[in-house]
Amino acid sequence: MPLFCYSGWLHLPQEKGKIYPMLNYAICEVAGKQYKIIPQQVFEIDFQGESDKDIEASVLMLAEDGKVKIGKPYLKERLTLKRVGDIKGRKVRVSKFHAKANYRRTIGYRSKLTRVVLPVKKN
């Protein structure tokens, strides 16, 4: 039975009696925006200030070892995301143009982003 992933349908080889583990992930809210967080994967969120403190995230949904917990609206658990660094995002260029008036303006903008990672707890 094919599974659906973000890039389309994912066909896994089917072996009789083999159980495929479910991916561990969490849907968290940081500064009013929701992100899908996968352990040990670096991802970018909106800029969270210049400090070196770790970032606390409210958990909306948690999928762990094939079990899914859904909050109403949040779970009691909170995740601590480790700050990797601050970067600048992709440049966005905006142009204004008025016909027959020799009016042309071009400005650019690069948003600041914070890179974070969810470290895995060692048991």
URCOR-V622988 format. One line per field, one symbol per residue. ss: DSSP state (~ for helix, > for strand, _ for the rest). A space follows every 10 residues. Layout:
ss->???
This chain:
ss->__>>>__>>> __________ ____>>>>>> __>>>>>___ __>>>>____ ____>>>>>> >>>>__>>>> _______>>> >>>>>>>>>> >>>>>>>>__ __>>>>>>>> >>>>>>>___ ___
